[in-house]
Amino acid sequence: MPTTSRPVAVVTDSTAGLPSELIDTHDLTVVPLTVTIDSASGREGVDVSPEDVAKALVARHTSVTTSRPSPADFSTAYGRLLDQGAPGVVSVHLSGKLSGTCESARLAAAGYPGRVEVVDSCSTGMGLGFCAVAASGFSDRAAAVSAARAAAARTTTLFYVDTLEYLRRGGRIGAASALLGTALSVKPILRMVDGEIVVQEKVRTASRALARLVDLAVEAAGGDEVEVGVHHLAAPDRAAELAVQLGSRLGDRLRACYQTEIGAAVGAHVGPGLASVVVHSRSTA
């Protein structure tokens, strides 16, 4: 369990989709990815907003790309935290199968042997965010790492996109899977599995897809008490309705529900209309 001694510092990246109150409460350090719209580059959540990306994606002849933080970005964060007296650093990041962010973090960590450890959450959005939060509050670095990995094992990330085209363009899903989402106007429900995006189900309409997101989230919760993250991109009504339905279906098992618009970097690869539910079980059973 977390102790009252000075805790190890926890670093994550801007794809975590964490609401500001969780970042502040758990004293997390967030290193931003870079988002480039045409030739203008900026830091996610600082210079570039989800709204900027959503508008760019629907505009013709506009390029939107993302890039990982550099090892120097991470090294600067680690050095500052250690200089401030942190007994160690645990750095928790989005899936290494989706981004080179973990690789950058590991390169930086090599400069602080025995003091910094990197954890691949095998997810993104609150699938990453819940892992970063779970690592906070520990004075022992190994315990913090174990808590982050345990949280990853208890987290289910589900999402719906209006089209798989943005994921295909960015290489985050294969062309064959993308084809499944276009044939006969099929609407795909996707899931993070071992750090990769896979097609979970295919339904005929957006409304049916959103209903199935709720069903699948409830199935993932089982009988456990859970925390839930609900994300969207330029679709706040979808997120609000998902939150209402989850509250109704989960009842007292729902201990917290966090609604946030997904960050610009993830948004660039999923497109407007995204609706996502991330379920984190509090049970270790």
N, C-alpha and C positions, 0 to 999 in steps of 0.2 A: 504493500500500500504506500501511497505518497507519504513523505515525512515532513516534519516541520523544519528540517535543516535546509540550508540554501540549496535550491534545486538546480539540476542541470538545465542548461538553456535548450529550448526547442526552436528549431528553424524549420520553416516550411516554404513553399513557393506560392505564388499568387493564383495558381489554378485551384487551390483548396476550396474556394467558394465560401470561406468562413465569414459569418457576420462579424462586424467590428466588435460587438460586445464579447464574443468568444475570444477573439484575438487579444483584447485588453485583459479580460479576466484571467486568461491562462498565460499571459505574458509571452506570446509567440512573436518570433521575428519572421517577417514575410519578405522573401527575396523575389522581386518581380521578373516575369518573363518579358520579352520584347515583342511588340506587335507592330508590324509595318503595313500601312495602308498606302498603296502606291509607293512613293519614295519617302514618305514621312514615317519615321520610327519613333516609338515612345514606349514607356514602361507601363505594363498592364496595371490598371487600377490607380495609376498616378497621372499619366499623360494620355492614355487611351482608355475609353470607357466601353462597356458592352454596347451602349447605344451607337457609338461611333462605328463599331464593327458591324452591327446589324444593318445600319444604313448603307455601309460600303458594300456589303454582300448582295444587297438587292439592286445596287446601282450597276449599270452596264460599264464594262471596260475598266473596272476597278479591281486591283490586285490586293489581296489581304494574306499576309504570311506571318508566321510566328517564329521566334528563335529562343533557345534556352538561355538562361543566365550563364555568364562566363565563369570559369573556375575562380577568376579574380573577384567576381562579385561575391561568391560564397566565402572565399578566403577573408575578404574584408569583414564580412558579418561574423565569421567564427572568431577572428582575431579580436574584434571589438568586444564580443561577449566574454571571451576568456580573460581579456585584460580587465574587464569589469568585475571579475571574481567568480564567474561561473565555474563549477568544478569539472564541467565537461559540456559537450554539445551533442545533441541528437538531432539529426537533420532528416526530415521525413518528406518524401516527394512523390510526385505523380509517377505512374507506371513507366518503367524504363523501356517498355515495348512501344510506348507512344511518343516518347520524347527523350532527348539526351540530357535532360536536367539532372537525373541521378548520376550520370557519368561525370558531369561537371562538378557536382557536389563531392563525388568520391576523389576526383583529382585534387580538389581543394583540401579535402580531409587528410590526404596523404602528407600535407605540410604540417599536420598537427597529430603525429602518431600517438595513439593511446588516449587521445583527448576528444576526438570527434568520431562519431559513427553515423553512417548513412543508412536509412531504411527506405526501401522501395515499397510504397503502399499498394502497388498493383492496381491502382485506381486513380481517379481524379475527382474534382469537385469535393463534395462533403465525404465521398468515399476516402479521399485523402485527409480531409479536414478532421474527421472523427479520429483518425489515427494520430494526427499531430496533437490534438487535445488530450488523447489518452496517455501520451508520453509526458505530459506536463506534470510538475509537482513532485518528481522523484529526485532524491539526492544522489542516487546510485544510477550511473549511466546504463549499466546492463539491465536494471529493472525497467528503466524508461524504454529501452529498445524492445524488451519483451512485451511491455504493455502496448506499444505501437503495433507490433506484429500480431498480438492477440486481437486487437481491435480490427485489424485488416481481415482476419479470419472470420470475424463476427459481423462483417459489413457486406451488404448486398447493394450493388449499384445498377439501377434500371433506368432506361431513358427511351424517349420517343422523339423522332425527328420527322419533319414533313417530307424530307428527301434525304437519301444517302449520298447525294452528289457532292456535298461539301466534304464529307468524310473520305469519299473516293479521291477527290482532288488532292487532299493532303496526305494520301497514302495511309490513312488510319484504318481503312477497311478495304478488303480486296475487291477487285472489279466484279468477280463472280457474286459475292455477297451483295454488292451494290445493285447488281442486276435484279436480285430478288425483290428489291424495294421499288422497282419501277414497273415490273411486269404486272399488267392488269390493275394498275393503280394500287398496289398493295402498300399498306402502311406498316413499317417495321417497328417492332419493339426490340431494343437492344439491351445487352447486359455485359458487364465487365466479368471476364472469366480468365483467371491467371494472368491478369494484366493486359489482356487483349479484348477488343470489342467484337462480340459475336451477335448474330441475329438470334434472338430468343423466340420470337413468334412473328407471324405476319397476319394482319387483319385487314379488313376492307375499308374502314373509315377511321378518321382521326378520333371521333368520339368513342368508337369501340376501342381504339388503342389506349386512350386515356383511362377508360374503365378497366382495361386489362392491367394497366400499370398499378392501379389500386389493388386489384385482385392479387397480383404477383407480390406486391409489397406486403400485403396482409399474410400471404403464405410464407414469405421470408421471415416475418416476425414470429410466426408460430404462437406459442403461449408466453413468450418472453416480454418483459418490459423493454421498450425500445425508444431510441431517439431517431428522429427522421429529418432529413434534409430534403427540401423541395426546391428545385432550380427551374429557371426558364430563361429563354432569350427572346425578348420583345413579345412575350406572351404572358403578362401578369395575370390575366383572367384564368388561364389554364392552371397556373400555379396555385392560385387562390382556391379554385374548385378542387384540385387535388388535395390541398390541405384540409378542406372541409370534409371531403369524403374519407380521408384517412382518419381524421378525428372521430368521425361517426363509426367507422368500422373497428378501429383499434380501442376506442374507449379509454379506460383507465390504464391500459398497457402503454399508451402513448405518453411518455414522460416529458418530451419536448419536441417541438416542430419548428424548424428554422427555414424560412423562405428567403431565398436570395436569387438575384439575377446572376447567371453564370458569368464568369469573367471573360474578358475580351479574347484571351488566348484560346480557351476551349470553345468559346462562341464562334471563333473563326473557322472551326472545323466541324461544327454541327449545324450552324445556320439558324435563322430566325424561326420561331415556332417550337424550339426545343422545350420539352417537359421531362423532368427527371425526378425520380424518387430514390433516395439513398436511405437504407434501413440499417441502423446500428443497434445490435442486440446488447443489452447490458448484462445478460446472463453469460456465464462461462460454461454452462452445461452443454 
